[in-house]
Structures are given as C-alpha cells and as structure tokens.
C-alpha cells in the first residue's frame, strides 16, 4: 500500500485540498 498526499488549489475558492 502506497500512502501519498496530493494537494491541489481550488480555482474558485483558492483553497488547498489534500487527499490521501
């Protein structure tokens, strides 16, 4: 199992969202 965190900014609210 590979656990990695992917973060990307929202184009509308410019909020950083991180998913495992």
C-alpha positions as CSV (number, residue, x, y, z in Angstrom):
1,X,0.0,0.0,0.0
2,X,1.4,3.4,-1.0
3,X,0.2,6.3,1.0
4,X,0.7,9.7,-0.7
5,X,-0.8,13.1,-0.2
6,X,-2.0,15.0,-3.2
7,X,-2.7,18.7,-2.7
8,X,-4.3,21.0,-5.3
9,X,-5.8,24.5,-5.1
10,X,-9.4,25.2,-6.0
11,X,-9.9,27.5,-9.0
12,X,-12.8,29.2,-7.3
13,X,-12.1,29.5,-3.6
14,X,-8.4,29.0,-3.9
15,X,-8.4,26.6,-1.0
16,X,-5.8,23.9,-0.7
17,X,-7.4,20.5,-0.6
18,X,-5.3,17.4,0.3
19,X,-6.4,13.8,-0.3
20,X,-4.7,10.7,0.8
